[in-house]
Amino acid sequence: MFAVNFTHPIELVKTRVQVSNEGVISTCSSTMRNEGIGAFWKGIPWAYCREGSYTAIRLGAYAPVRDAIGAGAPDAPAHMKFLAGALTGAVGSVAGNPFDVLKTLSQTNKSESLPLMSLVGKMYRDQGMSGFYRGVQVNIMRAITLNATKMGVYDISKGYVVETTGWKRNSAKTAFFSSFLAGFFMTVTVSPFDRVRTALMNQPTDAKLYEGMSDCLVKTVRNEGILSLWKGFIPIWARFAPMATLQLLTIEFLYSAFGFKGI
């Protein structure tokens, strides 16, 4: 949760790039010029709530789930490690979806920020409880892909780093290099899901622009081309790399502190 304070501005830029025709530099400059530096932290209360639900589940439950399905050994099949990451990611995404929706609406709002409960009330009044779960299907797919890639690549990379360098598996150096690799591959696999998710969650509270994930995907590719699914790649990577490193170093410390086997 602490890492969000530093990565939230990057995510705000990423989200605005995805829903506009502006680039990273122009988005940063227009946000600073028109809204001030504080705008880069719009929606951060919802980001805290998201990290406390989605991220806590997908990271905290990974090692116990991995061990429960028999993939705890260093030489366990890679697909079992990816499966453990996918399972915890899917469960976490359902818990965090309402906060994702509210965070996205707050980040793309370029006018004066709505009070937290006003935004919740407006969403509930216009769409009911279903409004908080708009985009949940693609969010689950995104989380499955993200966590399977993140935890799977991280787990496997640690083995390669140890074998290549001779460092200990539980050393900070090993965790740092492995998490940096995981951050890059996460960006490659997750960007298309992230693009569609942002479009679905950014719909006005009182309007429905897409019928669902497939409709949004088809319209996005038809109107902007296939490469638009990787729109915002640089800010996504800029967020994922440090976020993955901080989160994975922290979770390794917590596993050790509470007597759990490390990743």
Contacts in CASP RR format, 6 or more apart in sequence:
PFRMAT RR
TARGET T0000
AUTHOR 0000-0000-0000
METHOD contacts of the structure
MODEL  1
MFAVNFTHPIELVKTRVQVSNEGVISTCSSTMRNEGIGAFWKGIPWAYCR
EGSYTAIRLGAYAPVRDAIGAGAPDAPAHMKFLAGALTGAVGSVAGNPFD
VLKTLSQTNKSESLPLMSLVGKMYRDQGMSGFYRGVQVNIMRAITLNATK
MGVYDISKGYVVETTGWKRNSAKTAFFSSFLAGFFMTVTVSPFDRVRTAL
MNQPTDAKLYEGMSDCLVKTVRNEGILSLWKGFIPIWARFAPMATLQLLT
IEFLYSAFGFKGI
1 48 0 8 1.000
1 51 0 8 1.000
1 52 0 8 1.000
1 55 0 8 1.000
2 246 0 8 1.000
3 242 0 8 1.000
3 243 0 8 1.000
3 246 0 8 1.000
3 247 0 8 1.000
3 250 0 8 1.000
4 44 0 8 1.000
4 47 0 8 1.000
4 48 0 8 1.000
4 51 0 8 1.000
5 44 0 8 1.000
6 242 0 8 1.000
7 239 0 8 1.000
7 242 0 8 1.000
7 243 0 8 1.000
8 40 0 8 1.000
8 41 0 8 1.000
8 43 0 8 1.000
8 44 0 8 1.000
8 47 0 8 1.000
9 40 0 8 1.000
9 41 0 8 1.000
10 235 0 8 1.000
10 238 0 8 1.000
10 239 0 8 1.000
11 47 0 8 1.000
11 107 0 8 1.000
11 235 0 8 1.000
11 239 0 8 1.000
12 31 0 8 1.000
12 39 0 8 1.000
12 40 0 8 1.000
12 41 0 8 1.000
12 42 0 8 1.000
12 107 0 8 1.000
13 24 0 8 1.000
13 27 0 8 1.000
13 28 0 8 1.000
13 31 0 8 1.000
13 40 0 8 1.000
13 235 0 8 1.000
14 232 0 8 1.000
14 235 0 8 1.000
14 236 0 8 1.000
14 239 0 8 1.000
15 104 0 8 1.000
15 107 0 8 1.000
15 108 0 8 1.000
15 198 0 8 1.000
15 202 0 8 1.000
16 22 0 8 1.000
16 27 0 8 1.000
16 31 0 8 1.000
16 107 0 8 1.000
16 108 0 8 1.000
17 23 0 8 1.000
17 24 0 8 1.000
17 27 0 8 1.000
17 231 0 8 1.000
17 232 0 8 1.000
17 235 0 8 1.000
18 194 0 8 1.000
18 195 0 8 1.000
18 198 0 8 1.000
18 199 0 8 1.000
18 231 0 8 1.000
18 232 0 8 1.000
19 108 0 8 1.000
19 198 0 8 1.000
19 199 0 8 1.000
19 202 0 8 1.000
20 27 0 8 1.000
22 30 0 8 1.000
24 232 0 8 1.000
24 234 0 8 1.000
24 235 0 8 1.000
31 39 0 8 1.000
31 40 0 8 1.000
31 110 0 8 1.000
32 39 0 8 1.000
34 110 0 8 1.000
35 110 0 8 1.000
42 106 0 8 1.000
42 107 0 8 1.000
42 109 0 8 1.000
42 113 0 8 1.000
43 102 0 8 1.000
43 103 0 8 1.000
43 106 0 8 1.000
43 107 0 8 1.000
43 113 0 8 1.000
45 116 0 8 1.000
46 99 0 8 1.000
46 100 0 8 1.000
46 102 0 8 1.000
46 103 0 8 1.000
46 106 0 8 1.000
46 116 0 8 1.000
47 99 0 8 1.000
47 103 0 8 1.000
49 96 0 8 1.000
49 99 0 8 1.000
50 96 0 8 1.000
50 99 0 8 1.000
50 100 0 8 1.000
50 103 0 8 1.000
53 92 0 8 1.000
53 95 0 8 1.000
53 96 0 8 1.000
53 99 0 8 1.000
54 89 0 8 1.000
54 92 0 8 1.000
54 93 0 8 1.000
54 95 0 8 1.000
54 96 0 8 1.000
54 99 0 8 1.000
54 100 0 8 1.000
54 143 0 8 1.000
55 247 0 8 1.000
57 88 0 8 1.000
57 89 0 8 1.000
57 91 0 8 1.000
57 92 0 8 1.000
57 95 0 8 1.000
58 85 0 8 1.000
58 88 0 8 1.000
58 89 0 8 1.000
58 91 0 8 1.000
58 92 0 8 1.000
58 93 0 8 1.000
58 143 0 8 1.000
58 147 0 8 1.000
59 88 0 8 1.000
59 151 0 8 1.000
59 247 0 8 1.000
59 248 0 8 1.000
59 251 0 8 1.000
60 88 0 8 1.000
60 251 0 8 1.000
60 254 0 8 1.000
61 88 0 8 1.000
61 91 0 8 1.000
62 84 0 8 1.000
62 85 0 8 1.000
62 88 0 8 1.000
62 147 0 8 1.000
62 151 0 8 1.000
62 251 0 8 1.000
62 263 0 8 1.000
63 72 0 8 1.000
63 255 0 8 1.000
63 260 0 8 1.000
63 261 0 8 1.000
63 262 0 8 1.000
63 263 0 8 1.000
64 260 0 8 1.000
65 84 0 8 1.000
65 85 0 8 1.000
65 87 0 8 1.000
65 88 0 8 1.000
66 72 0 8 1.000
66 80 0 8 1.000
66 81 0 8 1.000
66 84 0 8 1.000
66 85 0 8 1.000
66 151 0 8 1.000
66 155 0 8 1.000
66 263 0 8 1.000
67 261 0 8 1.000
69 80 0 8 1.000
69 83 0 8 1.000
69 84 0 8 1.000
70 76 0 8 1.000
70 80 0 8 1.000
71 77 0 8 1.000
71 80 0 8 1.000
71 81 0 8 1.000
71 83 0 8 1.000
71 84 0 8 1.000
72 81 0 8 1.000
72 261 0 8 1.000
74 159 0 8 1.000
74 169 0 8 1.000
78 152 0 8 1.000
78 156 0 8 1.000
81 151 0 8 1.000
81 152 0 8 1.000
81 155 0 8 1.000
81 156 0 8 1.000
82 148 0 8 1.000
82 149 0 8 1.000
82 151 0 8 1.000
82 152 0 8 1.000
83 148 0 8 1.000
84 151 0 8 1.000
85 144 0 8 1.000
85 147 0 8 1.000
85 148 0 8 1.000
85 150 0 8 1.000
85 151 0 8 1.000
85 152 0 8 1.000
86 144 0 8 1.000
86 145 0 8 1.000
86 147 0 8 1.000
86 148 0 8 1.000
88 147 0 8 1.000
88 151 0 8 1.000
89 143 0 8 1.000
89 144 0 8 1.000
89 146 0 8 1.000
89 147 0 8 1.000
89 148 0 8 1.000
90 140 0 8 1.000
90 143 0 8 1.000
90 144 0 8 1.000
92 143 0 8 1.000
93 136 0 8 1.000
93 139 0 8 1.000
93 140 0 8 1.000
93 142 0 8 1.000
93 143 0 8 1.000
93 144 0 8 1.000
94 136 0 8 1.000
94 140 0 8 1.000
97 132 0 8 1.000
97 133 0 8 1.000
97 135 0 8 1.000
97 136 0 8 1.000
97 139 0 8 1.000
98 132 0 8 1.000
98 133 0 8 1.000
100 139 0 8 1.000
100 197 0 8 1.000
100 201 0 8 1.000
101 123 0 8 1.000
101 131 0 8 1.000
101 132 0 8 1.000
101 133 0 8 1.000
101 134 0 8 1.000
101 135 0 8 1.000
101 201 0 8 1.000
102 119 0 8 1.000
102 120 0 8 1.000
102 123 0 8 1.000
102 132 0 8 1.000
104 198 0 8 1.000
104 201 0 8 1.000
104 202 0 8 1.000
105 119 0 8 1.000
105 123 0 8 1.000
105 201 0 8 1.000
105 202 0 8 1.000
105 205 0 8 1.000
106 113 0 8 1.000
106 114 0 8 1.000
106 119 0 8 1.000
108 202 0 8 1.000
114 122 0 8 1.000
122 205 0 8 1.000
123 131 0 8 1.000
123 132 0 8 1.000
123 205 0 8 1.000
124 131 0 8 1.000
124 132 0 8 1.000
126 205 0 8 1.000
126 206 0 8 1.000
127 134 0 8 1.000
127 205 0 8 1.000
127 206 0 8 1.000
131 205 0 8 1.000
134 200 0 8 1.000
134 201 0 8 1.000
134 203 0 8 1.000
135 197 0 8 1.000
135 200 0 8 1.000
135 201 0 8 1.000
135 212 0 8 1.000
135 213 0 8 1.000
137 212 0 8 1.000
137 213 0 8 1.000
138 193 0 8 1.000
138 196 0 8 1.000
138 197 0 8 1.000
138 200 0 8 1.000
138 213 0 8 1.000
138 216 0 8 1.000
139 197 0 8 1.000
141 193 0 8 1.000
141 213 0 8 1.000
142 190 0 8 1.000
142 193 0 8 1.000
142 194 0 8 1.000
142 197 0 8 1.000
145 189 0 8 1.000
145 190 0 8 1.000
145 193 0 8 1.000
146 186 0 8 1.000
146 189 0 8 1.000
146 190 0 8 1.000
146 193 0 8 1.000
149 182 0 8 1.000
149 185 0 8 1.000
149 186 0 8 1.000
149 189 0 8 1.000
149 190 0 8 1.000
150 182 0 8 1.000
150 183 0 8 1.000
150 186 0 8 1.000
150 244 0 8 1.000
151 182 0 8 1.000
151 263 0 8 1.000
152 182 0 8 1.000
153 178 0 8 1.000
153 181 0 8 1.000
153 182 0 8 1.000
153 183 0 8 1.000
153 185 0 8 1.000
153 186 0 8 1.000
154 178 0 8 1.000
154 179 0 8 1.000
154 181 0 8 1.000
154 182 0 8 1.000
154 244 0 8 1.000
154 248 0 8 1.000
154 263 0 8 1.000
155 263 0 8 1.000
157 177 0 8 1.000
157 178 0 8 1.000
157 181 0 8 1.000
157 182 0 8 1.000
158 169 0 8 1.000
158 174 0 8 1.000
158 175 0 8 1.000
158 178 0 8 1.000
158 263 0 8 1.000
159 169 0 8 1.000
159 178 0 8 1.000
161 167 0 8 1.000
161 174 0 8 1.000
161 177 0 8 1.000
161 178 0 8 1.000
162 168 0 8 1.000
162 169 0 8 1.000
162 174 0 8 1.000
165 173 0 8 1.000
165 174 0 8 1.000
167 173 0 8 1.000
167 174 0 8 1.000
168 174 0 8 1.000
170 252 0 8 1.000
170 256 0 8 1.000
170 262 0 8 1.000
172 249 0 8 1.000
175 245 0 8 1.000
175 248 0 8 1.000
175 249 0 8 1.000
175 252 0 8 1.000
176 245 0 8 1.000
176 249 0 8 1.000
178 248 0 8 1.000
179 244 0 8 1.000
179 245 0 8 1.000
179 247 0 8 1.000
179 248 0 8 1.000
179 249 0 8 1.000
180 241 0 8 1.000
180 244 0 8 1.000
180 245 0 8 1.000
182 244 0 8 1.000
182 248 0 8 1.000
183 237 0 8 1.000
183 240 0 8 1.000
183 241 0 8 1.000
183 244 0 8 1.000
184 237 0 8 1.000
184 240 0 8 1.000
184 241 0 8 1.000
186 240 0 8 1.000
186 244 0 8 1.000
187 233 0 8 1.000
187 236 0 8 1.000
187 237 0 8 1.000
187 240 0 8 1.000
190 236 0 8 1.000
190 240 0 8 1.000
191 229 0 8 1.000
191 230 0 8 1.000
191 231 0 8 1.000
191 232 0 8 1.000
191 233 0 8 1.000
191 236 0 8 1.000
192 229 0 8 1.000
192 230 0 8 1.000
194 236 0 8 1.000
195 220 0 8 1.000
195 228 0 8 1.000
195 229 0 8 1.000
195 230 0 8 1.000
195 231 0 8 1.000
195 232 0 8 1.000
196 213 0 8 1.000
196 216 0 8 1.000
196 217 0 8 1.000
196 220 0 8 1.000
196 229 0 8 1.000
199 209 0 8 1.000
199 210 0 8 1.000
199 216 0 8 1.000
199 220 0 8 1.000
200 210 0 8 1.000
200 212 0 8 1.000
200 213 0 8 1.000
200 216 0 8 1.000
203 209 0 8 1.000
203 210 0 8 1.000
210 216 0 8 1.000
210 219 0 8 1.000
220 228 0 8 1.000
220 229 0 8 1.000
221 228 0 8 1.000
221 229 0 8 1.000
224 231 0 8 1.000
248 263 0 8 1.000
251 263 0 8 1.000
252 262 0 8 1.000
252 263 0 8 1.000
255 261 0 8 1.000
255 262 0 8 1.000
255 263 0 8 1.000
256 262 0 8 1.000
END
